[in-house]
Amino acid sequence: MERERSAIVELFTKGHPSREILKILKLPLNKRKFVYRTIRRYKDTGKVEDRARSGRPCSVTTPSLGKVIAQRIRRNPRRSIRKMALDLKVSRCAMTKIVKRDLGMSSFKRKKVHFLPQLVKEKRVARCKGALGRYAVENLEKILFSDEKIFTIQEATNVQNDRILASSPSKVDEKFRYVSRIQNPKSVMVWAGVSKMGRTPLVFVPQGVKINSINYREMVLEPVLKNIGRDMFGGTSFVFQQDGAPAHTSNVTQSWLYDNFPGFITKEEWPPYSPDLNPMDYSVWSILETKARVNSHTSIKSLKKKLCQEWNKIPQKTLRAAIEALPDRITRVIQNEGGYIE
């Protein structure tokens, strides 16, 4: 603390304004008041030490305790404020003050991500570097991004944010109070594609049918993709993107695409294990799921109907915005050496 105050005063005397001091010392925004108060104290007294004050001196949230807590968090950031307070025999309120006010830390949720071994990271970097020009903003108009996803008839819920407002839970109707779950709910696989020019219709895979190379070609590529150039791109050529699923990367599928869409993104070009680079994965599917599964469905037929309704309601500007975010994501993958970007 004293070292920070001395550094602040030194920069202030050299003519740096408070905002620049924050940036130079790389202090978090919640330290802004600390900088202002230090400068004001120096102007008033010519010193950086605390003014004499009445009252009992701080005996719990001391710098020494803050140092102990910082060391614990540095060793293992997966810490609970409540448990640390119990271990160190201080109140939860005091622990919260030290962590949030003095150390400038906040609590963040851990995220589930796809596994990325080192070899995959290297491939992601290499292929992203090779694709920078292809996925530049001005070249995104002619790319169709596609993907598959499984939807269940159960209600979609976010455990962290799905709340109800009431004076007591018992006073809330059961349909709002509970989210029911069953084992092995009925589900349907859906294929879809989006571009800055429009969207494909949803393709529902029949129950019990496995998506292999032949089924993928007969249910998706031939009936849907052949008409996209005419219906979505005005008869001009376009680039087709798909992920690395076995049905997509098989020799049969790749050969068919070479013959019919020679400008498609091959399995050697698309970065492996990269749902964070497909607009369908990082944006569009979650929007559709939130809208279509706001309530549980009694049947697959009901789910399909709702999916189609909500699919057509998604604004085209939302799809365009999701696609336009891709170049920045590719740059971040390169900067993070193929690692996670979310």
Secondary structure, DSSP 8 states (H G I E B T S, - for coil): -HHHHHHHHHHHHTT--HHHHHHHTT--GGGHHHHHHHHHHHHHHS--S-----S----SS-HHHHHHHHHHHHH-----HHHHHHHTT--HHHHHIIIIIIS--------------HHHHHHHHHHHHHHTTTTSGGGGGGEEEEEEEEEESS----TTT-----S-GGGS-HHHH-----SS--EEEEEEEEETTEE---EEE-TT----HHHHIIIIIIIIIHHHHHHTTTT---EEE----HHHHSHHHHHHHHHH-TTS--TTTS-SS-GGG-HIIIIIHHHHHHHHTSS--SSHHHHHHHHHHHHHHS-HHHHHHHHHTHHHHHHHHHHTTT----
